[in-house]
Amino acid sequence: MTQIREKIDVCVVGAGHAGCEAALACARMGLRTVIFTVSVDSIALMPCNPNIGGSSKGHLVREVDALGGEMGKNIDKTFIQSKMLNQSKGPAVHSLRAQADKSEYTRSMRMVLENQENLIIKQAEVCELLTEEIADAKEGEYEKKITGVKIYTGAIYEAKAVILCTGTYLKARCLCGEAITHTGPNGLQAANHLTESLLNLGIELRRFKTGTPARMDKRSIDFSKMEEQFGDEKVVPFSFSTDPESVQIKQDSCWLTYTNEKTHEIIRANLDRSPIYAGIIEGTGPRYCPSIEDKVVKFSDKDRHQVFLEPEGRYTNEMYVGGMSSSLPEDVQLAMYRTVPGLENCRIVRNAYAIEYDCINAEQLYPTLEFKKIAGLFSAGQFNGSSGYEEAAAQGILAGINAGLMCQEKEQIIIDRSEGYLGVLVDDLVTKENLEPYRMMTSRAEYRLLLRQDNADIRLREKGYYAGIVSQEQMDHLKNKKEMIQSEIARLKNVVIGASKDNQKFLEEHESSTLKTGTTLAELMCRPELSYEILAPLDPEREKLPDEVIEQVEIEIKYEGYITRQLRQVEQYKKMEKKKIPVDLDYDDVPSLRLEARQKLKKYRPVSVGQASRISGVSPADVSVLLVYLEHAARQ
């Protein structure tokens, strides 16, 4: 039979959260794109937790949106409860989290993909990457370039770029006690044929694991024994493009309960039947999202752990048991869950399970998410050794943008640590040794006061515009917003409030110290007990401004000193990032480099002195030697 051959610009392998963002980015850049999935029913699937966002992850969703991505828009259309976390703390750690209607989220994203111009959806398993050798390649340069992919039926798709977004599907197996099934998440088909091709190309693979808790029948749960958890009264949308009024909807409740000593006794008595502790599981699990077995063993001093009951959607009785993921056998699971208050008569719809899968060591990637040795091959999502829908989507849009820019022969973008949580995520993946699934946290971002979720559009919109996936209209809106912010800050710094009797009375009523002399509205706003809204009676001349502008004005004024200090730190950091290292630099020619540093620099091939300084095993003295060498080379 004649073999099917098709010419395409970009092939995206996998249609999870990374694949969706990557494919949409490329298609919106005008490139003919095909996205492969083992099942069209798994497009934007949420096989684990039924929510988007959360601490630090909400920042990533906002950044995806700022770059022109879809995740924020999609959750705004399909959420059933929304909450801004950490509101008692400073704005740096405020983070949105929304419960999704899982089936609606998937259906809605699939509709976006199906109706996106330049995008083809293909249900097929990619079994081989096609490459060709690059003649006369020097050390540190690409050795091969991608030419396309071959699917299991034999059809070939010739392409300029390929993006791997295989998630947890590669050689996947699910474990529930002694029962092991060789499937992907939710019982979907695993992808078993691509691993061999990757190994043949010299790509280093790892075995990681993650897990998910059981799903319960809502009718078998006694919610009266649990604490009801409500969403915010005023919902803040994820997307900067969403009309805030459109998300003020009736919300569903979640519920909080706790494990107890009886739960822990059952777990401890059956640890020998857990695949994790019996040595059956080969993969390394996530440190910051442990199974209930891990919690009981590693935090033995705790007499209880939180358990959240969260609806999987509006049109299903399935409830997600957050905080109790497990790989214990079915009988142990049932006994364990039934010790939890409210779950005494619970019925399990889907058992908890652990899933193992192949992924890569992300040290093989540039910060653009392109493989160092294979031109045109990009990688994103859990396949890079990260965990979480949000981390996947963020990498997906970056890989998509850079694959598109490569096809258009334009300079690829790098988001650095001072520009976004996405920059921190990618830098940590490609620069540090990650021996377990990587999870984003606010503590990982050293410039987090600047990288707030509320200003992601100000930080990153321009990069999306450069790529061609942020519209002129969106940029005009941003320009107008920035002008309003600066204008209002300047006005507040110039409006003086005198020490009149009425003003003093107003301050006393708000438990704020009275004035000895005149002061500006901006100075009053710096007081913790006062805000822009509270000061309205003292400011009759103010114009009505959008909420998004007021929020920025308030933060910029209240935290001005801290922000200024962090901007100075970023200035120092940028100096090191601007010092680029040639990709073909021969580190053997750099005198006085310690052996360990030489080996690590050869392995990681950092793109800048800044990145080199963050590699474990490269000391400040090695960085100084490298700087002297580069400056000397530049003068010659």
Secondary structure in CASP SS format (residue, H / E / C, confidence):
PFRMAT SS
TARGET T0000
AUTHOR 0000-0000-0000
METHOD secondary structure of the structure
MODEL  1
M C 1.00
T C 1.00
Q C 1.00
I C 1.00
R E 1.00
E E 1.00
K E 1.00
I C 1.00
D C 1.00
V E 1.00
C E 1.00
V E 1.00
V E 1.00
G C 1.00
A C 1.00
G C 1.00
H H 1.00
A H 1.00
G H 1.00
C H 1.00
E H 1.00
A H 1.00
A H 1.00
L H 1.00
A H 1.00
C H 1.00
A H 1.00
R H 1.00
M C 1.00
G C 1.00
L C 1.00
R C 1.00
T E 1.00
V E 1.00
I E 1.00
F E 1.00
T E 1.00
V C 1.00
S C 1.00
V H 1.00
D H 1.00
S H 1.00
I C 1.00
A C 1.00
L C 1.00
M C 1.00
P C 1.00
C C 1.00
N C 1.00
P C 1.00
N E 1.00
I E 1.00
G E 1.00
G C 1.00
S C 1.00
S C 1.00
K H 1.00
G H 1.00
H H 1.00
L H 1.00
V H 1.00
R H 1.00
E H 1.00
V H 1.00
D H 1.00
A H 1.00
L C 1.00
G C 1.00
G C 1.00
E C 1.00
M H 1.00
G H 1.00
K H 1.00
N H 1.00
I H 1.00
D H 1.00
K H 1.00
T H 1.00
F E 1.00
I E 1.00
Q E 1.00
S E 1.00
K E 1.00
M E 1.00
L E 1.00
N C 1.00
Q C 1.00
S C 1.00
K C 1.00
G C 1.00
P H 1.00
A H 1.00
V H 1.00
H C 1.00
S E 1.00
L E 1.00
R E 1.00
A E 1.00
Q E 1.00
A E 1.00
D C 1.00
K H 1.00
S H 1.00
E H 1.00
Y H 1.00
T H 1.00
R H 1.00
S H 1.00
M H 1.00
R H 1.00
M H 1.00
V H 1.00
L H 1.00
E H 1.00
N C 1.00
Q C 1.00
E C 1.00
N C 1.00
L E 1.00
I E 1.00
I E 1.00
K E 1.00
Q E 1.00
A C 1.00
E C 1.00
V E 1.00
C E 1.00
E E 1.00
L E 1.00
L E 1.00
T E 1.00
E E 1.00
E E 1.00
I C 1.00
A C 1.00
D C 1.00
A C 1.00
K C 1.00
E C 1.00
G C 1.00
E C 1.00
Y C 1.00
E C 1.00
K E 1.00
K E 1.00
I E 1.00
T E 1.00
G E 1.00
V E 1.00
K E 1.00
I E 1.00
Y C 1.00
T C 1.00
G C 1.00
A C 1.00
I E 1.00
Y E 1.00
E E 1.00
A C 1.00
K C 1.00
A E 1.00
V E 1.00
I E 1.00
L E 1.00
C C 1.00
T C 1.00
G C 1.00
T C 1.00
Y C 1.00
L E 1.00
K C 1.00
A C 1.00
R E 1.00
C E 1.00
L E 1.00
C E 1.00
G C 1.00
E C 1.00
A E 1.00
I E 1.00
T E 1.00
H C 1.00
T C 1.00
G C 1.00
P H 1.00
N H 1.00
G H 1.00
L C 1.00
Q C 1.00
A C 1.00
A E 1.00
N C 1.00
H C 1.00
L H 1.00
T H 1.00
E H 1.00
S H 1.00
L H 1.00
L H 1.00
N H 1.00
L C 1.00
G C 1.00
I C 1.00
E C 1.00
L E 1.00
R E 1.00
R E 1.00
F E 1.00
K E 1.00
T E 1.00
G E 1.00
T E 1.00
P C 1.00
A C 1.00
R E 1.00
M E 1.00
D E 1.00
K H 1.00
R H 1.00
S H 1.00
I C 1.00
D C 1.00
F H 1.00
S H 1.00
K H 1.00
M C 1.00
E E 1.00
E E 1.00
Q E 1.00
F C 1.00
G C 1.00
D C 1.00
E C 1.00
K C 1.00
V C 1.00
V C 1.00
P C 1.00
F C 1.00
S C 1.00
F C 1.00
S C 1.00
T C 1.00
D C 1.00
P H 1.00
E H 1.00
S H 1.00
V H 1.00
Q C 1.00
I C 1.00
K C 1.00
Q C 1.00
D C 1.00
S C 1.00
C E 1.00
W E 1.00
L E 1.00
T E 1.00
Y E 1.00
T C 1.00
N C 1.00
E H 1.00
K H 1.00
T H 1.00
H H 1.00
E H 1.00
I H 1.00
I H 1.00
R H 1.00
A H 1.00
N C 1.00
L H 1.00
D H 1.00
R H 1.00
S C 1.00
P C 1.00
I C 1.00
Y C 1.00
A C 1.00
G C 1.00
I C 1.00
I C 1.00
E C 1.00
G C 1.00
T E 1.00
G C 1.00
P C 1.00
R C 1.00
Y C 1.00
C C 1.00
P C 1.00
S C 1.00
I H 1.00
E H 1.00
D H 1.00
K H 1.00
V H 1.00
V H 1.00
K H 1.00
F C 1.00
S C 1.00
D C 1.00
K C 1.00
D C 1.00
R C 1.00
H C 1.00
Q E 1.00
V E 1.00
F E 1.00
L E 1.00
E E 1.00
P E 1.00
E C 1.00
G C 1.00
R C 1.00
Y C 1.00
T C 1.00
N C 1.00
E E 1.00
M E 1.00
Y E 1.00
V E 1.00
G E 1.00
G C 1.00
M C 1.00
S C 1.00
S C 1.00
S C 1.00
L C 1.00
P C 1.00
E H 1.00
D H 1.00
V H 1.00
Q H 1.00
L H 1.00
A H 1.00
M H 1.00
Y H 1.00
R C 1.00
T C 1.00
V C 1.00
P C 1.00
G C 1.00
L C 1.00
E C 1.00
N C 1.00
C C 1.00
R C 1.00
I E 1.00
V E 1.00
R E 1.00
N C 1.00
A C 1.00
Y E 1.00
A E 1.00
I E 1.00
E E 1.00
Y E 1.00
D E 1.00
C E 1.00
I E 1.00
N C 1.00
A H 1.00
E H 1.00
Q H 1.00
L E 1.00
Y C 1.00
P C 1.00
T C 1.00
L C 1.00
E E 1.00
F E 1.00
K C 1.00
K C 1.00
I E 1.00
A E 1.00
G C 1.00
L E 1.00
F E 1.00
S E 1.00
A C 1.00
G H 1.00
Q H 1.00
F H 1.00
N H 1.00
G C 1.00
S E 1.00
S C 1.00
G C 1.00
Y H 1.00
E H 1.00
E H 1.00
A H 1.00
A H 1.00
A H 1.00
Q H 1.00
G H 1.00
I H 1.00
L H 1.00
A H 1.00
G H 1.00
I H 1.00
N H 1.00
A H 1.00
G H 1.00
L H 1.00
M H 1.00
C H 1.00
Q C 1.00
E C 1.00
K C 1.00
E C 1.00
Q C 1.00
I C 1.00
I C 1.00
I C 1.00
D C 1.00
R C 1.00
S C 1.00
E C 1.00
G C 1.00
Y H 1.00
L H 1.00
G H 1.00
V H 1.00
L H 1.00
V H 1.00
D H 1.00
D H 1.00
L H 1.00
V H 1.00
T H 1.00
K C 1.00
E C 1.00
N C 1.00
L C 1.00
E C 1.00
P C 1.00
Y E 1.00
R C 1.00
M C 1.00
M C 1.00
T H 1.00
S H 1.00
R H 1.00
A C 1.00
E C 1.00
Y C 1.00
R C 1.00
L C 1.00
L C 1.00
L C 1.00
R C 1.00
Q H 1.00
D H 1.00
N H 1.00
A H 1.00
D H 1.00
I H 1.00
R H 1.00
L H 1.00
R H 1.00
E H 1.00
K H 1.00
G H 1.00
Y H 1.00
Y H 1.00
A H 1.00
G C 1.00
I C 1.00
V C 1.00
S C 1.00
Q H 1.00
E H 1.00
Q H 1.00
M H 1.00
D H 1.00
H H 1.00
L H 1.00
K H 1.00
N H 1.00
K H 1.00
K H 1.00
E H 1.00
M H 1.00
I H 1.00
Q H 1.00
S H 1.00
E H 1.00
I H 1.00
A H 1.00
R H 1.00
L H 1.00
K C 1.00
N C 1.00
V C 1.00
V E 1.00
I E 1.00
G C 1.00
A C 1.00
S C 1.00
K H 1.00
D H 1.00
N H 1.00
Q H 1.00
K H 1.00
F H 1.00
L H 1.00
E H 1.00
E H 1.00
H C 1.00
E C 1.00
S C 1.00
S C 1.00
T C 1.00
L C 1.00
K C 1.00
T C 1.00
G C 1.00
T E 1.00
T E 1.00
L H 1.00
A H 1.00
E H 1.00
L H 1.00
M H 1.00
C C 1.00
R C 1.00
P C 1.00
E C 1.00
L C 1.00
S C 1.00
Y C 1.00
E C 1.00
I C 1.00
L C 1.00
A H 1.00
P H 1.00
L H 1.00
D C 1.00
P C 1.00
E C 1.00
R C 1.00
E C 1.00
K C 1.00
L C 1.00
P C 1.00
D H 1.00
E H 1.00
V H 1.00
I H 1.00
E H 1.00
Q H 1.00
V H 1.00
E H 1.00
I H 1.00
E H 1.00
I H 1.00
K H 1.00
Y C 1.00
E H 1.00
G H 1.00
Y H 1.00
I H 1.00
T H 1.00
R H 1.00
Q H 1.00
L H 1.00
R H 1.00
Q H 1.00
V H 1.00
E H 1.00
Q H 1.00
Y H 1.00
K H 1.00
K H 1.00
M H 1.00
E H 1.00
K H 1.00
K C 1.00
K E 1.00
I C 1.00
P C 1.00
V C 1.00
D C 1.00
L C 1.00
D C 1.00
Y H 1.00
D H 1.00
D H 1.00
V C 1.00
P C 1.00
S C 1.00
L C 1.00
R C 1.00
L H 1.00
E H 1.00
A H 1.00
R H 1.00
Q H 1.00
K H 1.00
L H 1.00
K H 1.00
K H 1.00
Y H 1.00
R C 1.00
P C 1.00
V C 1.00
S E 1.00
V H 1.00
G H 1.00
Q H 1.00
A H 1.00
S H 1.00
R C 1.00
I C 1.00
S C 1.00
G C 1.00
V C 1.00
S C 1.00
P H 1.00
A H 1.00
D H 1.00
V H 1.00
S H 1.00
V H 1.00
L H 1.00
L H 1.00
V H 1.00
Y H 1.00
L H 1.00
E H 1.00
H H 1.00
A H 1.00
A H 1.00
R H 1.00
Q C 1.00
END
